[in-house]
């Protein structure tokens, strides 16, 4: 069965119309106002903004003024919060632009406030009016909104110079950095070393005298070495070797040169000392003092 040509044409027209009325983002109840400092209630500028229809008169922003925009974002004529909603301010001559994000609630009501301090120096120094556009978009197939809202004229304070613009960041080769490391610690003066060394040597006779007065028995020396010669010898010479390691660390070695031999000698001292003390314990249990 063939459809009449008139019916086929009507169906094509209906499909075209349905595609043309696809869901789109937009806004309603939008107003732009400029509050002048000290002007009081109602003393500033206020105008309504319509979709796809820019204001015929430029909005002037003075040095102490505050620009405020209120609106309600909507999707397919239903108030809704979009993923993105911001005001784009652009210089039509230099093509430089900056954006300001709306604070939008779940019910779609959003607002934004800005002053001259929020604008970069490059836009403040523009010779003509700036273009202010509203951009509303979100995820999905809904068509975003992007339309000019008004022209923004910057009225500078003649008595205050423009703030200096910061030098833009450029990625590239940087000057070579020369690291200055901390110098190695130096030994104290030799006179201090000699004084303390003499004090230690002078204390040795005092130590030996106190040892003898407390009842040290040197007669056990031969008995101790005869029963456990290797542990006693290793313990004694490991102590001397450790003193040698400390001397080398004090004079020339660094920490990384000192730790390996100190660890090895310390292990020998621990093992041989435990065997030597076991032999001493045996003599004490036998009643030898």
C-alpha positions as CSV (number, residue, x, y, z in Angstrom):
1,X,0.0,0.0,0.0
2,X,1.4,3.3,-1.1
3,X,1.0,6.5,1.0
4,X,-0.3,9.6,-0.8
5,X,2.4,12.2,-1.5
6,X,0.5,14.8,0.6
7,X,0.6,12.5,3.6
8,X,4.3,11.7,3.1
9,X,5.1,15.4,2.9
10,X,3.1,16.0,6.1
11,X,5.0,13.3,8.0
12,X,8.3,14.8,6.9
13,X,7.3,18.2,8.1
14,X,6.3,16.8,11.5
15,X,9.6,15.0,11.9
16,X,11.5,18.2,11.1
17,X,9.5,20.2,13.6
18,X,10.1,17.5,16.3
19,X,13.8,17.7,15.7
20,X,13.8,21.5,15.8
21,X,12.2,21.5,19.3
22,X,14.8,19.3,20.9
23,X,15.6,20.0,24.6
24,X,17.8,23.0,25.2
25,X,19.4,24.7,28.2
26,X,18.3,28.2,29.0
27,X,17.4,30.6,31.8
28,X,14.7,32.8,33.1
29,X,14.2,35.7,35.6
30,X,17.6,36.9,34.8
31,X,18.7,40.4,36.0
32,X,22.0,42.3,35.9
33,X,22.6,45.1,38.4
34,X,25.4,47.4,39.3
35,X,25.6,48.6,42.9
36,X,27.5,51.8,43.3
37,X,29.3,52.4,46.6
38,X,27.3,54.9,48.8
39,X,24.4,55.1,46.3
40,X,21.9,53.5,48.7
41,X,19.0,51.2,47.9
42,X,17.8,51.6,44.3
43,X,20.6,54.0,43.4
44,X,22.4,51.7,41.0
45,X,21.7,50.1,37.6
46,X,19.4,47.2,37.1
47,X,18.1,45.6,33.9
48,X,16.4,42.3,32.9
49,X,18.3,39.9,30.6
50,X,16.5,37.8,28.0
51,X,17.5,34.7,26.1
52,X,19.3,35.2,22.8
53,X,18.8,39.0,23.2
54,X,21.6,41.2,24.4
55,X,21.0,44.5,26.1
56,X,21.0,47.4,23.8
57,X,22.8,49.6,26.4
58,X,26.2,48.8,27.8
59,X,26.6,48.0,31.5
60,X,29.1,50.3,33.1
61,X,31.3,49.0,35.9
62,X,33.1,51.6,37.9
63,X,36.2,51.2,40.1
64,X,34.2,50.8,43.3
65,X,31.1,49.2,41.8
66,X,29.9,45.6,42.2
67,X,28.2,43.8,39.3
68,X,25.6,41.2,40.2
69,X,23.7,38.7,38.0
70,X,20.8,36.7,39.2
71,X,19.1,34.0,37.1
72,X,17.3,30.6,37.1
73,X,18.7,28.0,34.8
74,X,16.3,25.6,33.1
75,X,16.4,22.5,30.9
76,X,13.4,22.1,28.5
77,X,11.6,24.9,30.4
78,X,12.1,23.1,33.8
79,X,14.3,24.7,36.5
80,X,17.3,22.5,36.9
81,X,21.0,22.8,38.0
82,X,23.4,22.4,35.1
83,X,26.9,21.0,35.2
84,X,28.4,24.2,34.0
85,X,27.1,27.8,34.2
86,X,29.4,30.8,33.9
87,X,29.8,34.3,32.6
88,X,32.4,34.7,29.8
89,X,33.9,38.2,29.5
90,X,35.8,38.7,26.3
91,X,37.7,41.5,24.6
92,X,36.5,41.5,20.9
93,X,39.7,43.1,19.7
94,X,42.4,41.1,21.4
95,X,40.2,37.9,21.7
96,X,41.4,37.6,25.3
97,X,38.7,36.3,27.7
98,X,38.1,35.1,31.2
99,X,35.2,33.2,32.9
100,X,33.4,33.5,36.2
101,X,31.4,30.5,37.6
102,X,27.8,30.9,38.8
103,X,26.9,29.6,42.2
104,X,23.8,27.5,41.3
105,X,21.5,25.7,43.7
106,X,19.6,22.5,43.1
107,X,16.5,24.5,42.1
108,X,18.5,26.3,39.3
109,X,18.7,29.7,41.1
110,X,22.2,31.1,40.6
111,X,24.1,34.3,41.1
112,X,27.5,35.8,40.5
113,X,29.2,39.0,41.8
114,X,32.3,40.6,40.5
115,X,34.3,43.9,40.7
116,X,37.1,45.4,38.7
117,X,39.6,43.6,41.0
118,X,38.3,40.3,39.7
119,X,39.2,41.2,36.1
120,X,42.7,40.7,34.7
121,X,44.7,43.7,33.8
122,X,44.6,42.9,30.1
123,X,40.9,43.3,30.1
124,X,40.8,46.4,32.3
125,X,43.1,48.1,29.8
126,X,40.8,47.4,26.9
127,X,39.9,50.5,24.8
128,X,36.4,49.4,24.0
129,X,33.5,47.6,25.7
130,X,33.8,43.9,26.6
131,X,31.4,41.2,25.5
132,X,29.7,39.4,28.4
133,X,28.1,36.1,27.4
134,X,26.2,33.5,29.4
135,X,27.1,29.8,28.9
136,X,25.0,27.0,30.3
137,X,25.6,23.3,29.6
138,X,25.6,19.9,31.1
139,X,26.0,16.2,30.3
140,X,23.6,14.5,27.9
141,X,22.0,15.3,24.6
142,X,20.5,18.6,25.7
143,X,21.7,21.5,23.5
144,X,23.8,24.0,25.6
145,X,23.1,27.7,25.7
146,X,25.7,30.2,24.6
147,X,24.6,33.7,24.0
148,X,25.7,37.3,24.4
149,X,24.0,39.0,27.4
150,X,25.4,42.6,27.3
151,X,28.4,44.8,26.7
152,X,30.5,45.7,29.7
153,X,32.1,49.1,29.8
154,X,35.0,49.5,32.3
155,X,35.2,52.9,33.9
156,X,38.6,53.2,35.5
157,X,39.6,55.5,38.3
158,X,41.8,58.2,36.9
159,X,43.6,58.7,40.2
160,X,44.6,55.1,40.5
161,X,47.0,53.4,38.1
162,X,46.3,50.0,36.7
163,X,47.8,47.1,38.7
164,X,51.0,45.7,37.1
165,X,50.3,42.5,35.2
166,X,52.2,39.4,36.2
167,X,54.6,37.9,33.7
168,X,53.0,34.9,32.1
169,X,54.5,31.5,32.9
170,X,56.6,30.1,30.1
171,X,57.9,26.5,30.0
172,X,61.4,26.2,28.7
173,X,65.0,25.9,29.6
174,X,65.9,27.4,33.0
175,X,69.3,28.6,34.2
176,X,71.6,26.0,35.5
177,X,71.4,25.5,39.3
178,X,74.7,25.0,41.1
179,X,74.2,23.2,44.4
180,X,76.4,24.2,47.3
181,X,76.7,21.3,49.7
182,X,77.5,21.6,53.3
183,X,81.2,21.2,54.0
184,X,82.4,18.2,56.0
185,X,82.7,18.7,59.7
186,X,86.2,19.7,60.9
187,X,88.1,18.3,63.8
188,X,88.6,20.5,66.8
189,X,91.9,22.2,67.4
190,X,94.9,19.9,68.2
191,X,95.4,21.5,71.6
192,X,92.0,20.4,72.8
193,X,92.6,16.9,71.5
194,X,96.0,16.7,73.3
195,X,94.5,18.0,76.6
196,X,91.8,15.4,76.7
197,X,94.1,12.6,75.5
198,X,96.5,13.5,78.4
199,X,93.5,13.4,80.8
200,X,92.6,9.9,79.7
201,X,96.2,8.6,79.9
202,X,96.6,10.2,83.4
203,X,93.4,8.4,84.6
204,X,94.8,5.0,83.7
205,X,97.1,4.6,86.7
206,X,94.2,5.7,88.9
207,X,92.0,3.1,87.4
208,X,94.6,0.4,87.9
209,X,95.2,1.4,91.5
210,X,91.5,1.3,92.2
211,X,91.2,-2.1,90.5
212,X,94.0,-3.6,92.7
213,X,92.6,-2.0,95.9
214,X,89.2,-3.6,95.2
215,X,90.8,-7.1,95.2
216,X,91.7,-7.8,91.6
217,X,93.6,-11.1,91.4
218,X,96.1,-11.2,88.5
219,X,97.0,-14.8,89.3
220,X,93.9,-15.9,87.4
221,X,95.2,-14.4,84.2
222,X,97.1,-17.6,83.2
223,X,94.3,-19.9,84.2
224,X,91.7,-17.9,82.2
225,X,93.8,-18.0,79.1
226,X,94.6,-21.6,79.5
227,X,91.0,-22.7,79.8
228,X,89.5,-20.3,77.1
229,X,92.4,-18.7,75.2
230,X,90.6,-17.8,72.0
231,X,87.5,-16.0,73.6
232,X,89.6,-14.0,75.9
233,X,92.1,-13.0,73.3
234,X,89.4,-12.1,70.8
235,X,87.5,-10.1,73.4
236,X,90.6,-8.1,74.4
237,X,91.8,-7.4,70.9
238,X,88.3,-6.5,69.6
239,X,88.1,-3.8,72.3
240,X,91.4,-2.4,71.0
241,X,90.2,-2.7,67.4
242,X,87.1,-0.7,68.3
243,X,89.2,2.0,69.8
244,X,91.2,2.0,66.6
245,X,87.9,2.4,64.5
246,X,86.9,5.4,66.7
247,X,90.3,6.9,66.2
248,X,90.1,6.6,62.4
249,X,86.6,8.1,62.5
250,X,87.8,11.0,64.5
251,X,90.8,11.6,62.2
252,X,89.8,10.7,58.6
253,X,86.9,8.3,58.1
254,X,83.3,9.3,57.5
255,X,80.2,7.6,58.8
256,X,79.8,5.2,55.9
257,X,83.4,4.1,56.2
258,X,83.1,3.6,60.0
259,X,79.9,1.6,60.2
260,X,80.9,-1.7,58.4
261,X,84.1,-2.4,60.5
262,X,82.3,-1.2,63.7
263,X,79.5,-3.7,63.0
264,X,81.9,-6.5,62.3
265,X,84.1,-5.8,65.4
266,X,81.0,-5.4,67.6
267,X,79.7,-8.8,66.5
268,X,83.1,-10.4,67.4
269,X,83.1,-8.6,70.8
270,X,79.6,-9.8,71.6
271,X,80.3,-13.5,70.7
272,X,83.8,-13.7,72.3
273,X,82.7,-11.7,75.4
274,X,79.8,-14.0,76.1
275,X,82.2,-17.0,75.9
276,X,84.8,-15.2,78.1
277,X,82.1,-14.4,80.7
278,X,81.0,-18.0,80.7
279,X,84.5,-19.0,81.7
280,X,84.6,-16.4,84.4
281,X,81.3,-17.6,85.7
282,X,82.7,-21.2,86.0
283,X,85.6,-20.0,88.1
284,X,83.3,-18.0,90.4
285,X,81.1,-21.1,90.9
286,X,84.2,-23.1,91.7
287,X,85.0,-20.6,94.5
288,X,88.0,-19.0,92.8
289,X,88.1,-15.2,93.5
